Structure formats: structure tokens, C-alpha cells
Amino acid sequence: FALILSILLALDETDHVDKGTTKLCEILTSSTNQNAELRLRLLMNLYNVFPQAVEFRFRVFKYVIDYAHATNMFDQILPYLEYLDAWLADWEIHLKVEDKRLLFKDLAVYVRASGRQLDAFSYLKRYHQLFQGEAEAVLTDDTVVACTVQLLKDAVEVPTVIQFDDLLGFDTVKALSKSKKSSESGLVKLCEIFFSGSLSDMRQFESKNQALFKEHGLNTEDVIAKIKLLSLATMALHKNEMSLAEVATGLEESEEEVERWVIRAISEGIIDGRIDQLNAKVLVKSVFQRQFESTEWAFLDTKLSAWIGNLENVIKFIGEQKQAQAPPQPVTVN
């Protein structure tokens, strides 16, 4: 194999290197049953033969990850994915947008098969970012629609996904919202409730769209739990404290049960604060911002103006104190 690689690198014509590399990859990936581990190792050797910025490196990398998935050895590739962004920067001039889309779409499938739903969601987001500004015909392609549905399902199912404004801003998601199929457009409406809706909104939506939940295998309890946590974030916004009774009413929980929801919100980073059990209050330092629009910008402007004013007063006070404590200037007599 080392001799074959030497011959391949000795070729002068780019076209010959291209054909030779493709042929070698096809031979190595022709069987998933015989010596699969050896074949994968040889593919990785071939990948390492080329300098980082050479266009063939991306193509071999794609063969590597495809074959690793096909032979159930993708776990061996996972540690290398942390270098993907640096490699993509090296390959940038050689890649078309279609290459990047296919890469991120396939990576999402492969890491999902390895039980990494959050990573799959992250790769799908990068896939959808590459469709901004595309024509409607592209956005409504069957493959793109299927990937959009999967993206939104992941957003609903993964507990740590609580930011929805970026998803709703994708052109692919906007196109899906216009779908005549309620099983598709309904997912967008569900995410819109997570973005800005209430617990009551979610309960009404769930009661009217049970078929949607069933078709996509969505767990109602998990959905309600997520909207409760996000509703708690909305309740705590711009507040320094809340009574547990107020929280219990907002979450439709008893006062005995509401503490566990506050504790969960704190542990998951939705609220930075603590429970004052003596006074039955939630003391709030900061809170996750579900949306950031004109109202939030106005509030931030008010806060910044207040901070600037306080800082100016402090600077003025320090200056006055320095002037008061300064020794008197000597008087000169002519």
C-alpha cells in the first residue's frame, strides 16, 4: 500500500491524481464485510498522505466517514471531528456549497446513529444555515423538507435546546411553515410557542394536535416540562424576586411541587438565583432571555443609561473627594 501511495503522489497531472485517488477509495470501500477495520485504516492513511489544503483531502475524508458509518465503526472517527472547522477552513477554496450541505447532512445522520442527538442537531443547524437566501424551489425539495422536520423535532426533544429564535429565522423553517401538511407546518407552530408562547398556549395546541405528537413520536410530558421552564424564565424576566405562590400559579403547580421546577430551572441555567425558603421566595440574579426584540432592546437601553449615569456620578464624586483632600496651594508674595 505504501508503494501505491508513492506512485499516486508521484503523478504530475492533477487529473491523474484525481482519478487515482477516486479509484483507490472505491476499491477500499467496495466491501463492508471483509477486513473492514483494515480498509478504514488504509483510507485514513490515504487521507494523511495529502497536505491539509489539497482538494483531494476533503474527498478522502468523505469516503472515510461514509465507510466508518457503513461498517459501524464511526466511534473511531468521533474524536477527529473536533478538528473539522479547522479542516474546513483549509478546504474552503475547493468546496462548493453542495459539498458542505452533504457533509453536514450526512454527519448529522452518522452521529445520530451513534446516539448523539444533540451533536446531530448541531450539524443539522449548520446544514440549514447554508440555505439562507435560496429560492423556494430549493427550500421545498423533499430532502431539505425532511431535514427541516428533523431539525425541529430535535429542537423539541432535546432538553438543553431552549433557544428557538435562530431556528425560526432559517429560510428552510419559514418555507416549512407554509406547508399544506399540518404535520410539517404544525412543528413550526410548536416551536413558535416555545419561542414566545405560554403554558396555556401549549396545552391548547397539544389538545388540538394530538395526531402531530403521535406522528412525530413527541412526548407530551417532555414538551410540557420544557414550556414550563421557559414560562418560568418569562415570569422571572426583569424581576429580582418572585414568591413561590406566584410561580406555582404560573406553572399550574401546587406550592409543594413548585420548588422542584425552580431547582431544575436553576440547575439547567435558565435562572441564576436561589430559593429563599424562609420567605418562600425565588431570588433572581439573571434569567435566560427567550426573545430579544424591541421591548428587550428598550429595557437594555434603560439599564445601560442607568449604569452610565451611576458611573459618571462615581467618577464625579471621586474627583470632588480628591480635590477636597488636596493640600492648599502655597501663596506667593511678590
Secondary structure, DSSP 8 states (H G I E B T S, - for coil): -HHHHHHHHH---HHHHHHHHHHHHHHHTS-SSSSHHHHHHHHHHHHHHS-TT-HHHHHHHHHHHHHHHHTT-GGGTGGGGGGHHHHHHHHGGG--HHHHHHHHHHHHHHHHHTT-HHHHHHHHHHHHHTTTT--HHHHT-HHHHHHHHHHHHHHHH-TT----HHHHTSHHHHHHHT-S-HHHHHHHHHHHHHHH--HHHHHHHHHH-HHHHHHHT--HHHHHHHHHHHHHHHHHTT-SEEEHHHHHHHHT--HHHHHHHHHHHHHTTSEEEEEETTTTEEEEEEE--S--SHHHHHHHHHHHHHHHHHHHHHHHHHHHHHHHHS--------
